[in-house]
């Protein structure tokens, strides 16, 4: 080994050691679940229950969207207390979708957010959310908000999650 290279090697070794030690002492990245938000998420106040007339208009728009694509779905609207207002099952829709559509709407009402939020979180590894009561982690449940108050929710089931979501969004659009 050439003695002229020793100072360079010593400096390189010292630099690598310092980099390793500073990295080892750095705090681990924050767990997203440990981050405390400044404001309450999904803090939409509950309002008076959605009326039957408005619920029927939501379902009419949703079913029209499903028919346009030849998707056989079940759609349900619940009020701000999580009670069933109306449910429609298209001819040929699977029976299991009746309860699933109602449950998606109930999740959207109780947690004041779209069920897609739970789906995304579970897919990201936050499976603890599946331990919460009344959670459906599948798209197709969307709150109905009027005058900045949650008055109910729609739930759709029978297709893929993306199909259920498209149909539910058509109902929400008719509600606004």
DAWO-V317524 format. One line per field, one symbol per residue. ss: DSSP state (2 for helix, 1 for strand, 0 for the rest). phi: phi as a letter, one per 20 degrees, with the letter a starting at -180 (. if undefined). burial: # if it has 24 or more other ideal C-beta (glycine too) atoms within 12 Angstrom, else .. A space follows every 50 residues. Layout:
BEGIN
ss = ???
phi = ???
burial = ???
END
This chain:
BEGIN
ss = 00222222222222222222222220000002220000000000010000 02222222222222222220000111111000011111100000022222 22222222222000222222222000222220000000001111110011 11111110002222222222222220
phi = .fffeggfffffffffffffffffefffgffgfefeffdffleeffdfff effffffffgfffffffgdmeecdccddefenefdaccdfgnffffffff ffffffffffdlbfffgfgffffeoefgffeffmedebgpdcfddclmcf drbdccbpdfgffgfgffffffffff
burial = ...........................................#.#..## ...##########.##....##########.#.#######..#...##.# ###################.#.......#....#############...# #########.#.##########.##.
END
